[in-house]
Amino acid sequence: MKKILGLFVGLAFAAFTYAQETAITFTDAGAGYDPASTTVFNFEFSGATTESITEASALYGDYFNVTATEAGEVHNVVVTLVEDTEMARKVIGRFLATATSHKTPITAGGTAYSVREFTDAYLVYATE
């Protein structure tokens, strides 16, 4: 009986561990935020590791640089554009989708957005 109970507890723990997802908060959102004048973007990732953030950003070095600093339970992540282009801004959305497994919303200004909605609202701007 102890073995069955121990197995059940172990499986439940493993399931809860894998069920945790990365939560991302865009900390620049707020009054006065203007995507057209911004080339540095600040995020908080919870439920992620420095290694997973670095791995997710490794393919995008031509577009932006990522710096992740552990701060207790969260990582402060700074994304700095290499060149300010629309494509580079859209690629940040790809990075965020990779970091969140494409399903976790990104919180900005108290509102949860899908990666695409967030990219359209906070990263890419109309250049008329």
C-alpha positions as CSV (number, residue, x, y, z in Angstrom):
1,M,0.0,0.0,0.0
2,K,2.8,2.4,0.8
3,K,4.4,1.8,-2.6
4,I,1.1,2.5,-4.4
5,L,0.6,5.7,-2.3
6,G,4.2,6.7,-2.9
7,L,3.8,6.1,-6.6
8,F,0.6,8.2,-6.7
9,V,2.2,11.1,-4.9
10,G,5.3,11.0,-7.1
11,L,3.1,11.0,-10.3
12,A,1.0,13.8,-8.9
13,F,4.1,15.9,-8.1
14,A,5.5,15.3,-11.6
15,A,2.2,16.3,-13.2
16,F,2.0,19.5,-11.2
17,T,5.6,20.3,-12.0
18,Y,5.1,19.9,-15.8
19,A,1.8,21.8,-15.6
20,Q,3.5,25.0,-14.5
21,E,3.7,27.5,-17.4
22,T,5.8,30.5,-17.9
23,A,3.9,33.7,-17.1
24,I,5.1,36.9,-18.8
25,T,4.3,40.5,-17.8
26,F,5.3,43.4,-19.9
27,T,6.4,46.0,-17.4
28,D,6.7,48.9,-19.7
29,A,3.0,49.2,-20.3
30,G,1.4,52.2,-18.8
31,A,0.7,55.9,-19.4
32,G,3.3,57.4,-21.8
33,Y,4.4,54.1,-23.4
34,D,5.1,54.8,-27.1
35,P,6.2,51.8,-29.2
36,A,7.6,54.1,-31.9
37,S,10.1,55.7,-29.6
38,T,11.1,52.4,-27.8
39,T,13.9,50.0,-28.7
40,V,14.3,48.4,-25.3
41,F,11.5,46.3,-23.8
42,N,11.2,45.0,-20.2
43,F,9.4,41.9,-19.2
44,E,9.1,39.7,-16.1
45,F,9.1,35.9,-16.7
46,S,7.9,33.7,-13.8
47,G,8.1,29.9,-14.1
48,A,11.1,30.1,-16.4
49,T,14.8,29.4,-15.9
50,T,17.7,31.5,-17.2
51,E,18.6,28.5,-19.4
52,S,15.1,28.3,-21.0
53,I,15.1,32.1,-21.7
54,T,18.6,32.0,-23.2
55,E,17.7,28.9,-25.3
56,A,14.5,30.6,-26.6
57,S,16.3,33.7,-27.6
58,A,19.4,32.0,-29.2
59,L,18.0,32.1,-32.7
60,Y,17.1,35.7,-32.8
61,G,20.5,37.4,-32.2
62,D,20.3,39.2,-35.6
63,Y,17.2,41.0,-34.5
64,F,17.6,41.7,-30.8
65,N,19.6,40.9,-27.6
66,V,18.1,39.4,-24.5
67,T,19.4,39.8,-21.0
68,A,17.8,37.8,-18.2
69,T,18.5,38.6,-14.5
70,E,17.1,36.4,-11.8
71,A,15.2,38.3,-9.1
72,G,13.7,35.9,-6.7
73,E,10.8,34.0,-8.2
74,V,10.9,35.9,-11.5
75,H,13.4,36.8,-14.1
76,N,13.7,40.4,-15.3
77,V,14.2,40.1,-19.1
78,V,15.4,43.0,-21.2
79,V,15.0,42.8,-25.0
80,T,17.1,45.3,-26.9
81,L,16.6,45.7,-30.7
82,V,19.7,45.5,-32.8
83,E,18.1,47.5,-35.6
84,D,14.7,49.1,-35.2
85,T,12.7,47.4,-38.0
86,E,9.1,46.1,-38.2
87,M,10.5,42.6,-38.7
88,A,12.7,42.8,-35.6
89,R,9.6,43.8,-33.6
90,K,7.6,40.9,-35.0
91,V,10.4,38.5,-34.2
92,I,10.1,39.5,-30.5
93,G,6.6,38.1,-30.7
94,R,8.1,34.8,-32.0
95,F,10.5,34.8,-29.0
96,L,7.7,35.3,-26.6
97,A,5.6,32.6,-28.3
98,T,8.6,30.2,-28.0
99,A,9.2,31.1,-24.3
100,T,5.5,30.5,-23.5
101,S,4.8,27.5,-25.6
102,H,2.4,29.6,-27.7
103,K,-0.4,29.4,-25.3
104,T,0.3,31.5,-22.2
105,P,-1.1,35.1,-22.4
106,I,1.2,38.1,-21.9
107,T,-0.1,40.5,-19.3
108,A,0.3,44.2,-20.0
109,G,-1.4,47.0,-18.1
110,G,-3.5,44.5,-16.2
111,T,-4.9,42.9,-19.4
112,A,-4.0,39.5,-20.7
113,Y,-3.2,39.3,-24.4
114,S,-2.3,36.5,-26.8
115,V,1.1,36.8,-28.3
116,R,-0.2,38.2,-31.5
117,E,-2.5,40.7,-29.8
118,F,0.4,41.8,-27.6
119,T,2.7,42.2,-30.6
120,D,0.1,44.3,-32.5
121,A,-0.7,46.4,-29.5
122,Y,2.7,47.0,-27.9
123,L,5.5,46.2,-30.3
124,V,4.6,47.0,-33.9
125,Y,3.4,50.4,-34.8
126,A,1.9,52.0,-37.9
127,T,4.5,53.8,-39.9
128,E,2.4,56.1,-42.1
